[in-house]
Amino acid sequence: MLPSKSYVFAGIFLSCILALGAEHSAPQNFKLYVGNSRGDDITVIDTASWKVTGNIQAGERVHGVCVQADGKRLFATVESDHTLRIIDTASQQTIGTVKVSGKPNQCASTPDGKYVAVPIRDGASVDIIDVEQQKIAKNLPIKEPHNALNTGSNRYMYVSSMESHEVGLIDLEKMDFIAHIPTGGRPRPYVISPDRKTMYVALAELHGFEIVDIPGNKAVERVEIPSEHATLRKLAYETQDTKTHGLALTPDGRELWVSSLMDDAMYIYDVKQEKVVAHVSTGEGPNWIVFTPDGKYACISNTDTDDVSIIDVKTRREVTRVKVGKVPKRLAIGVAPAMRGKLR
Protein backbone atom coordinates (compact mmCIF):
# COMPACT_ATOMS: atom_id res chain seq x y z
CA MET A 1 0.00 0.00 0.00
CA LEU A 2 1.16 3.53 -0.69
CA PRO A 3 1.57 5.87 2.29
CA SER A 4 -1.27 8.26 2.99
CA LYS A 5 1.05 11.15 2.18
CA SER A 6 0.63 10.26 -1.48
CA TYR A 7 -2.78 11.87 -1.49
CA VAL A 8 -1.28 15.32 -0.98
CA PHE A 9 -0.13 15.08 -4.61
CA ALA A 10 -3.60 15.82 -5.92
CA GLY A 11 -3.71 19.26 -4.31
CA ILE A 12 -0.17 20.06 -5.41
CA PHE A 13 -0.92 18.94 -8.97
CA LEU A 14 -4.18 20.88 -9.24
CA SER A 15 -2.50 24.01 -7.87
CA CYS A 16 0.20 23.65 -10.50
CA ILE A 17 -2.36 23.24 -13.30
CA LEU A 18 -4.39 26.21 -12.09
CA ALA A 19 -1.25 28.31 -11.95
CA LEU A 20 -0.39 27.35 -15.52
CA GLY A 21 -3.93 28.13 -16.57
CA ALA A 22 -3.76 31.54 -14.96
CA GLU A 23 -0.44 32.26 -16.65
CA HIS A 24 -1.82 31.14 -20.00
CA SER A 25 -4.80 33.49 -19.72
CA ALA A 26 -2.49 36.38 -18.73
CA PRO A 27 -1.81 36.00 -21.75
CA GLN A 28 1.43 34.00 -21.89
CA ASN A 29 2.84 31.94 -24.66
CA PHE A 30 4.47 28.52 -24.45
CA LYS A 31 7.37 26.81 -26.15
CA LEU A 32 7.48 23.20 -27.26
CA TYR A 33 10.91 21.58 -26.92
CA VAL A 34 11.66 18.61 -29.18
CA GLY A 35 14.61 16.35 -28.43
CA ASN A 36 16.14 15.01 -31.65
CA SER A 37 17.48 11.59 -30.65
CA ARG A 38 19.74 11.04 -33.67
CA GLY A 39 20.96 14.60 -33.74
CA ASP A 40 22.74 16.94 -31.35
CA ASP A 41 19.97 19.45 -30.85
CA ILE A 42 16.58 20.41 -29.45
CA THR A 43 14.08 22.14 -31.73
CA VAL A 44 12.09 25.01 -30.21
CA ILE A 45 8.53 25.57 -31.49
CA ASP A 46 6.28 28.51 -30.64
CA THR A 47 2.83 27.17 -29.73
CA ALA A 48 1.02 30.32 -30.83
CA SER A 49 2.22 30.10 -34.42
CA TRP A 50 3.45 26.49 -34.56
CA LYS A 51 6.65 27.76 -36.14
CA VAL A 52 10.22 26.77 -35.31
CA THR A 53 11.80 29.69 -33.45
CA GLY A 54 15.07 28.20 -32.30
CA ASN A 55 17.49 25.31 -32.26
CA ILE A 56 19.44 24.48 -29.11
CA GLN A 57 22.75 22.64 -29.43
CA ALA A 58 22.86 20.08 -26.63
CA GLY A 59 25.20 17.23 -27.60
CA GLU A 60 24.99 14.13 -29.77
CA ARG A 61 22.01 11.80 -29.16
CA VAL A 62 19.63 13.75 -26.96
CA HIS A 63 17.50 11.23 -25.06
CA GLY A 64 15.30 13.07 -22.56
CA VAL A 65 13.99 16.61 -22.11
CA CYS A 66 12.07 18.26 -19.29
CA VAL A 67 11.45 21.82 -18.13
CA GLN A 68 10.88 23.40 -14.72
CA ALA A 69 7.44 24.88 -14.03
CA ASP A 70 8.33 28.53 -14.65
CA GLY A 71 9.93 27.68 -17.99
CA LYS A 72 13.25 29.30 -17.11
CA ARG A 73 15.40 26.20 -17.38
CA LEU A 74 15.29 23.24 -19.72
CA PHE A 75 17.07 19.98 -18.90
CA ALA A 76 18.32 17.48 -21.46
CA THR A 77 20.03 14.10 -21.09
CA VAL A 78 22.72 13.32 -23.65
CA GLU A 79 23.75 9.74 -24.40
CA SER A 80 27.04 10.41 -26.21
CA ASP A 81 28.86 11.87 -23.19
CA HIS A 82 26.57 10.73 -20.34
CA THR A 83 25.55 14.20 -19.21
CA LEU A 84 22.61 16.26 -18.05
CA ARG A 85 22.60 19.66 -19.72
CA ILE A 86 21.11 22.65 -17.89
CA ILE A 87 19.86 25.15 -20.45
CA ASP A 88 18.72 28.74 -20.02
CA THR A 89 15.61 28.95 -22.19
CA ALA A 90 15.89 32.71 -22.78
CA SER A 91 19.40 32.62 -24.22
CA GLN A 92 19.02 29.00 -25.42
CA GLN A 93 22.52 28.36 -24.09
CA THR A 94 23.85 25.57 -21.87
CA ILE A 95 24.66 27.06 -18.47
CA GLY A 96 25.61 23.86 -16.69
CA THR A 97 26.72 20.31 -17.50
CA VAL A 98 26.51 17.47 -15.00
CA LYS A 99 28.30 14.20 -15.61
CA VAL A 100 25.91 11.37 -14.73
CA SER A 101 26.82 7.79 -13.81
CA GLY A 102 25.96 6.12 -17.12
CA LYS A 103 23.69 6.13 -20.17
CA PRO A 104 20.83 8.51 -19.33
CA ASN A 105 17.17 8.05 -20.26
CA GLN A 106 14.08 10.27 -19.86
CA CYS A 107 14.58 12.83 -17.10
CA ALA A 108 12.08 14.66 -14.89
CA SER A 109 12.39 17.92 -12.96
CA THR A 110 10.70 19.08 -9.78
CA PRO A 111 8.53 22.15 -10.47
CA ASP A 112 11.00 24.41 -8.64
CA GLY A 113 13.90 23.05 -10.68
CA LYS A 114 15.83 22.02 -7.56
CA TYR A 115 16.17 18.36 -8.51
CA VAL A 116 16.23 16.37 -11.74
CA ALA A 117 15.88 12.59 -11.76
CA VAL A 118 17.96 10.84 -14.44
CA PRO A 119 17.43 7.09 -14.97
CA ILE A 120 20.71 5.34 -15.84
CA ARG A 121 19.83 2.55 -18.24
CA ASP A 122 23.16 0.72 -18.22
CA GLY A 123 23.84 1.36 -14.54
CA ALA A 124 20.68 -0.10 -12.99
CA SER A 125 20.16 3.10 -11.03
CA VAL A 126 18.71 6.59 -11.01
CA ASP A 127 20.77 9.73 -10.38
CA ILE A 128 19.11 12.51 -8.38
CA ILE A 129 20.78 15.71 -9.57
CA ASP A 130 21.06 18.79 -7.37
CA VAL A 131 20.72 21.47 -10.02
CA GLU A 132 22.22 24.42 -8.12
CA GLN A 133 25.26 22.41 -7.00
CA GLN A 134 25.41 20.68 -10.39
CA LYS A 135 26.23 17.29 -8.94
CA ILE A 136 24.68 13.92 -8.14
CA ALA A 137 22.98 14.24 -4.74
CA LYS A 138 22.01 10.57 -4.60
CA ASN A 139 22.25 7.45 -6.72
CA LEU A 140 19.50 4.89 -6.06
CA PRO A 141 19.46 1.30 -7.36
CA ILE A 142 16.66 0.31 -9.75
CA LYS A 143 16.67 -2.47 -12.34
CA GLU A 144 16.63 -1.38 -16.01
CA PRO A 145 15.18 2.10 -15.40
CA HIS A 146 13.57 3.94 -18.28
CA ASN A 147 11.34 6.96 -17.65
CA ALA A 148 11.23 9.45 -14.79
CA LEU A 149 8.01 11.37 -14.17
CA ASN A 150 7.08 14.32 -11.98
CA THR A 151 3.43 15.19 -11.43
CA GLY A 152 3.69 18.61 -9.79
CA SER A 153 5.43 17.81 -6.49
CA ASN A 154 8.72 19.21 -5.24
CA ARG A 155 9.06 16.20 -2.93
CA TYR A 156 8.10 13.10 -4.92
CA MET A 157 9.35 11.58 -8.18
CA TYR A 158 8.44 8.43 -10.13
CA VAL A 159 10.89 6.18 -12.02
CA SER A 160 9.93 3.06 -13.97
CA SER A 161 11.77 -0.26 -13.80
CA MET A 162 11.33 -2.36 -16.94
CA GLU A 163 13.03 -5.45 -15.51
CA SER A 164 11.06 -5.40 -12.24
CA HIS A 165 7.73 -4.59 -13.94
CA GLU A 166 7.04 -1.69 -11.60
CA VAL A 167 7.22 2.05 -11.05
CA GLY A 168 9.13 3.28 -8.01
CA LEU A 169 8.14 6.33 -5.99
CA ILE A 170 11.01 8.41 -4.58
CA ASP A 171 10.75 10.73 -1.58
CA LEU A 172 13.28 13.50 -2.28
CA GLU A 173 13.46 14.47 1.39
CA LYS A 174 14.43 10.94 2.38
CA MET A 175 16.33 10.38 -0.87
CA ASP A 176 14.95 6.88 -1.08
CA PHE A 177 12.15 4.80 -2.57
CA ILE A 178 9.01 4.74 -0.44
CA ALA A 179 6.80 2.62 -2.71
CA HIS A 180 6.99 0.17 -5.61
CA ILE A 181 3.88 0.08 -7.81
CA PRO A 182 3.40 -3.08 -9.94
CA THR A 183 2.57 -2.45 -13.59
CA GLY A 184 1.46 -5.87 -14.81
CA GLY A 185 4.24 -6.08 -17.39
CA ARG A 186 7.33 -4.40 -18.77
CA PRO A 187 6.53 -0.65 -18.47
CA ARG A 188 7.21 1.86 -21.19
CA PRO A 189 5.73 5.40 -20.76
CA TYR A 190 3.15 5.91 -18.02
CA VAL A 191 0.90 8.68 -16.69
CA ILE A 192 -1.03 9.28 -13.48
CA SER A 193 -4.56 10.61 -13.03
CA PRO A 194 -5.08 14.01 -11.34
CA ASP A 195 -6.53 12.36 -8.20
CA ARG A 196 -3.41 10.15 -7.91
CA LYS A 197 -5.48 6.99 -7.72
CA THR A 198 -4.89 5.56 -11.19
CA MET A 199 -1.82 4.91 -13.31
CA TYR A 200 -2.03 4.18 -17.03
CA VAL A 201 0.99 2.26 -18.34
CA ALA A 202 2.10 1.35 -21.84
CA LEU A 203 3.57 -2.15 -21.79
CA ALA A 204 5.93 -4.02 -24.09
CA GLU A 205 4.11 -6.28 -26.58
CA LEU A 206 0.76 -4.58 -25.87
CA HIS A 207 -1.15 -2.40 -28.31
CA GLY A 208 -2.92 -0.51 -25.55
CA PHE A 209 -2.22 0.00 -21.86
CA GLU A 210 -2.57 -1.35 -18.34
CA ILE A 211 -4.71 0.33 -15.66
CA VAL A 212 -3.14 0.29 -12.19
CA ASP A 213 -4.91 0.96 -8.91
CA ILE A 214 -2.36 3.03 -6.97
CA PRO A 215 -3.94 2.89 -3.45
CA GLY A 216 -4.54 -0.84 -3.92
CA ASN A 217 -0.99 -1.25 -5.29
CA LYS A 218 -2.04 -3.59 -8.09
CA ALA A 219 -2.67 -3.78 -11.83
CA VAL A 220 -6.41 -4.18 -12.32
CA GLU A 221 -7.18 -4.15 -16.04
CA ARG A 222 -5.43 -4.56 -19.39
CA VAL A 223 -6.94 -2.58 -22.26
CA GLU A 224 -5.96 -3.98 -25.65
CA ILE A 225 -6.76 -1.63 -28.51
CA PRO A 226 -7.67 -3.34 -31.81
CA SER A 227 -5.34 -2.21 -34.60
CA GLU A 228 -6.01 -1.68 -38.27
CA HIS A 229 -2.84 -3.58 -39.21
CA ALA A 230 -2.33 -7.20 -38.24
CA THR A 231 1.45 -6.98 -37.90
CA LEU A 232 4.01 -4.43 -36.82
CA ARG A 233 6.36 -3.23 -39.55
CA LYS A 234 10.11 -3.31 -38.96
CA LEU A 235 10.85 -0.41 -36.62
CA ALA A 236 13.94 1.65 -37.27
CA TYR A 237 14.11 3.43 -33.93
CA GLU A 238 12.30 1.20 -31.42
CA THR A 239 12.58 -2.43 -30.39
CA GLN A 240 10.10 -4.80 -32.04
CA ASP A 241 8.25 -5.35 -28.76
CA THR A 242 7.09 -1.73 -28.85
CA LYS A 243 3.58 -1.27 -30.19
CA THR A 244 2.71 1.72 -28.02
CA HIS A 245 5.42 4.13 -26.93
CA GLY A 246 3.61 7.30 -25.93
CA LEU A 247 0.54 8.10 -23.92
CA ALA A 248 -0.78 11.16 -22.11
CA LEU A 249 -3.86 12.38 -20.28
CA THR A 250 -5.59 15.57 -21.36
CA PRO A 251 -5.10 18.28 -18.70
CA ASP A 252 -8.68 17.74 -17.45
CA GLY A 253 -7.98 14.02 -17.07
CA ARG A 254 -10.94 12.99 -19.21
CA GLU A 255 -9.14 11.43 -22.15
CA LEU A 256 -6.11 9.18 -22.46
CA TRP A 257 -4.34 9.54 -25.80
CA VAL A 258 -2.33 6.47 -26.81
CA SER A 259 0.19 6.31 -29.65
CA SER A 260 0.04 3.42 -32.11
CA LEU A 261 3.15 2.26 -33.94
CA MET A 262 0.94 -0.38 -35.57
CA ASP A 263 -1.24 2.21 -37.32
CA ASP A 264 0.74 5.49 -37.15
CA ALA A 265 -2.05 7.10 -35.19
CA MET A 266 -3.29 8.28 -31.82
CA TYR A 267 -6.11 6.33 -30.18
CA ILE A 268 -8.34 8.28 -27.80
CA TYR A 269 -9.70 6.50 -24.73
CA ASP A 270 -12.56 8.13 -22.78
CA VAL A 271 -11.71 7.55 -19.11
CA LYS A 272 -15.30 7.85 -17.84
CA GLN A 273 -16.87 5.76 -20.61
CA GLU A 274 -13.96 3.30 -20.41
CA LYS A 275 -13.68 2.85 -24.16
CA VAL A 276 -11.84 4.05 -27.25
CA VAL A 277 -13.89 6.82 -28.83
CA ALA A 278 -11.71 8.01 -31.73
CA HIS A 279 -8.38 7.79 -33.49
CA VAL A 280 -6.35 10.34 -35.43
CA SER A 281 -3.64 9.70 -38.00
CA THR A 282 -0.15 11.12 -37.35
CA GLY A 283 3.19 11.04 -39.09
CA GLU A 284 5.14 7.78 -39.21
CA GLY A 285 6.45 6.39 -35.94
CA PRO A 286 4.45 8.37 -33.35
CA ASN A 287 6.60 8.32 -30.23
CA TRP A 288 5.90 10.86 -27.47
CA ILE A 289 2.92 13.08 -26.72
CA VAL A 290 2.30 16.24 -24.69
CA PHE A 291 -0.66 18.60 -24.49
CA THR A 292 -0.64 22.38 -24.40
CA PRO A 293 -1.59 23.48 -20.85
CA ASP A 294 -5.00 24.73 -22.05
CA GLY A 295 -5.76 21.27 -23.44
CA LYS A 296 -6.48 22.58 -26.95
CA TYR A 297 -3.67 20.83 -28.81
CA ALA A 298 -1.85 17.51 -28.70
CA CYS A 299 1.75 17.42 -29.91
CA ILE A 300 3.17 14.09 -31.11
CA SER A 301 6.76 13.43 -32.22
CA ASN A 302 7.11 11.24 -35.32
CA THR A 303 10.46 9.45 -35.46
CA ASP A 304 10.28 8.15 -39.02
CA THR A 305 9.25 11.42 -40.69
CA ASP A 306 11.32 13.83 -38.54
CA ASP A 307 8.36 16.00 -37.62
CA VAL A 308 5.75 16.76 -34.97
CA SER A 309 2.02 16.36 -35.54
CA ILE A 310 -0.12 19.11 -34.00
CA ILE A 311 -3.68 17.88 -33.41
CA ASP A 312 -6.71 19.94 -32.44
CA VAL A 313 -8.10 18.03 -29.45
CA LYS A 314 -11.72 19.16 -29.92
CA THR A 315 -12.02 18.49 -33.65
CA ARG A 316 -9.61 15.51 -33.67
CA ARG A 317 -7.84 16.93 -36.73
CA GLU A 318 -4.17 17.41 -37.48
CA VAL A 319 -3.85 21.16 -38.01
CA THR A 320 -0.20 21.17 -39.02
CA ARG A 321 2.96 19.13 -39.07
CA VAL A 322 6.21 20.82 -38.04
CA LYS A 323 9.53 19.68 -39.47
CA VAL A 324 12.23 19.24 -36.82
CA GLY A 325 15.59 17.44 -36.46
CA LYS A 326 16.68 13.80 -36.77
CA VAL A 327 14.41 11.22 -35.14
CA PRO A 328 12.46 13.38 -32.68
CA LYS A 329 11.34 11.61 -29.52
CA ARG A 330 10.88 13.25 -26.12
CA LEU A 331 8.87 16.46 -25.84
CA ALA A 332 8.39 19.11 -23.16
CA ILE A 333 6.28 22.27 -22.95
CA GLY A 334 7.26 25.31 -20.90
CA VAL A 335 6.33 28.95 -20.40
CA ALA A 336 7.96 31.13 -23.06
CA PRO A 337 10.96 32.82 -21.43
CA ALA A 338 12.01 36.44 -21.12
CA MET A 339 15.69 37.32 -21.39
CA ARG A 340 17.55 36.66 -18.15
CA GLY A 341 21.02 36.34 -16.75
CA LYS A 342 23.05 33.25 -16.00
CA LEU A 343 22.35 30.47 -13.48
CA ARG A 344 22.21 31.81 -9.94
N, C-alpha and C positions, 0 to 999 in steps of 0.2 A: 504494500500500500504506500502511496505517496504521502509525505507529511502534510499536515493541514496548512502549513505555510504556503503550499503551492497555490492555494486559492486566492492569495493576495495578488497573483499575476493578473487576474481579470481586471481589477481596478487600475493597475499600472498600465496595462495594455490599452484599455479604453481611454485613459487620460492621454496617452500618447497619440492615439488616433484622433481624439478631439482636438488636441493641440495642432496636429498636422492639418486637420480640417479648417481650423481657425486661421492658420497661416495661409492656407490655400485661398481662402476667401478674402484675404487681406488687401489686394490680391498678390500672391507670390507664385513664381514659376518653379518648375522642377526640372532636374536634369536626369536623364537615363544614362547610366554607365554600362558599357558593354565590354566584357573581357574577351579578347580575341585569343583563343587557346593555342593557335598555331602561329601566332604573331608575337610581337613584343609590345603591344599597345592596348589601350582602352579607348574605345570610341565614345565620344560625348554627344548626346542627342538632346536637343531642346524639346520638351514635351508640349510646348505651345504651338510650335511650327512643325514639329517632327522633322527637323533638319539637323544634320551633323554640324556641330558648332566647335568641336575640338577633337584633338587626338593626343592622348597622354602616353608618353613613352614610359614603360614600366619594367621591361625586362622580358627576355624570351620565354614563351610558354606561360602566359598568365592563366592561372587556374581559377582562383576565387576572387570575388569583389564584394565589398560591403561598405556601407557609409554610416557615419554616426548621425543621430537624429536631427541635429541642426544643419547638416549638410556641409559643414566646414572641412571635414576630413574624409577622404576616401582611403580604403585599405585594399591592397591587392596582394595575393600570394603568387609567387613566381617559382615555377618548378626548376628552371635552368640553374639557378644559384641558391635555391632553398632559402628564400627570403620573404619577409613581409614588408611591403613598401607602404609608407605613410605619405599620403599625397594631399597637398593643399589644393582644394578644389577651385579656389579663386585664381591662383597663378597656374594651376595644372602642373605643378612641379613637385617632385619627390622631396620631402623635407626630412625624411628619416628612413633608414633601412635597418631591419632587425634580422639577423641570421637566426633561422629556426633550426630545429634538430633533425630535419629530414625533408622528404618530399611533401610539400604542403598541398592540402585540398581546400574545400570551400570554407572560408572564414566567416566569422560573425562578430559584430561589435556590440558592446553595451551602448545604450542610447547616449550616455555622456561621453563616449569615446575613451573611457579610462582603460578598458580591457578589450582585447581581441582574442578570440579562441581560434587556434589554427590546428586542425587535425593533421597528423603526420602519418601519411599512408604507409610508408615503408618503415616506420619506427614504432608502430603499435602504440601510439600515444597521442596526446593532444597538448600543445603548448598554449599556456595562458600568457599572453603578452601584456606587459605593463607599457602602455603607449608613451607616457611622459618620460619614463626612464629608458624606454627603448631597449627592453631586455625581457627574457623569459622569466616571469614571476613564479611559474610552477609548470612542471611537466607531469601529466597524469597518464597512467597506463590505460589503454583501451584497444581492443583487438580490431584490426583493419578498420580504422575510423574513416569516415567519408565526408559528411556534411555537418557543419556547426550551424546552429540556429539560435537567434535571440528574438524574443517575442515582446519586447518593451520593458524589460527589467534590467536594472543596473546590478542586480545581485545574482541572477540565475542564467544559466546557459545550457543549451542542449547540444549533444554530439552523438551522432549515430555510429554504431558498430556493426559492420556488415557480417563479420565472422560470428559474432555473438547473437545476431538477430535481435538487436535491441537498440534503444536510444537511452543514453545516459544523461542524467540531470546533474549539473555542477552547481554547487553553492560557492560563489566567488568570495564570500567572506571566510568560509572554511577552507577554500581551495581544495575541495574534494567532491567526489560524487556522493549524492545523497539519495539517489534513486536510479533504478534500471528498469526501463519500460519495455516489455516484450513486444515485438512487432509482427510476429507470425511468419517471418521469413527474412530473407536478406534485404535490408532496407536500402533504398536509394533516396531520393528526396522525400521530405515529409513536412507537414504543416500541422498547426494546432489551432483548434477553434477558439474564438474570443473568450468563452467561458472556462477555458482550460480543462475541459472534461473529455474532449475527444481529439485523438490524433489520426490524421489520414496519412498513410504511408505507401509510397510506390515501392513495389517489391520486384526483385529479379524474377524473370520468367513470367510475370503477370502483366496482362494487358488490362490494367485497372488499378485497384488499390486495396489496402487493408484498412479497416476501421478499428481503432484501439480505444478501449475504455481506460482513461488515465487513472481515475480514482480506484477503479477495480483492478488496475495493473494487469490487463489482459487484452489480447486481440479477440474481438467479438464477431467480426464479419468480414468476409472477403468479397469484394465487388469486382466481378470480371466483366469487362466491357466488350461486347461483340465487335469485331473488327470487319471492315469491308474486304480486307485482303487476308487470305488464308495463311500465308507465310510471311515471314520477315525477310526483307531483302538483305543483302550483305551490307553491314554497316561499316562505314569508313572510320568513324570517330567514336564509336561506342562498342562495348562487348556484345556478342550475339545473344546474351541473356537479357538484354535491355529492350523492353517493349514500350515502357513508359519511363521517361527520365525526369519530367518536370510536372509539378502540380502546385496549385496555389488557390487559396480561398479569396473570394472577393472581399473587400474591406468590411462589408456588412455581415460577412460570414454565411451568406445564403447560398452561394454557389461554389462548388469545387471545380476548377478547370484542370483537366488532365491531358497531358500531351500524349500523342500517339505516334510512335515511330513506325507502326504498322501501316498507318493511313495518311501520314503527314497532315495531322489535324489536331485540333483541340476538342475534346469531349467535355460537355458541360453537365455536371451532376447537381441536381437540386437537392440540397441537404434536407429540407423539410419533407419533400415528396419522396425522398430516397430513391431517385431514379435519374437516369440520363435523359435530359430534355432537349439537347441540341448538340450539333458538332459543327465546327468551322474549319475550313481548310487553311493551311499555313504554307510556308515555304518548306523545302525538303530538310528533314532531320530536326524537327522541333525539339528543343532541348530544355530551356529554362523559361520560366514565366514569372513576371511581376505585374502588379496593377498600379496605375496611378492612384495616389492617395484618395482622390474623389471617387474612385471606382468606375470612371467612365471608359477607361481604355485598358486593354490587356496587351502586354508587350512580350513577344515570344522570340527567342533567338533560334535561328535556323542554321545548323552547322554546315549542311551540304550546299547551301546557296549563298552563304556569307552575307546574311541579311537578318533583319528583325521585322517580324510581322506586327503591325499595330491594328488591333481589332476593337471596334466599337462594341462595348459590352451589351448595350441595350438592343442594338439592331443585329448583333451577331455577324457583322460584316467587317472584312479587312479593309481599312480605309487607306492604308499605304503600306509600303514595304521599304525599309531604309537599308541601303547598302552600308556595310561596315567592313571590319577587317577579316583576317583569316580564321575560319572556324569559330564563330562566336558561341560562347556558352553562358557563363554566369552573368547575371544582370543585377543591378541595384539602382534604386531611385532615391534621390536626395534633393533637398531644397537648393534652388539655384543660389550660388554664392555671390557675395560682394567681395571686392578686393580687400585683402587683409595682409597682415605681416606674417612673419615666419612662426613656427611652432614655439609656443611659450612653455 
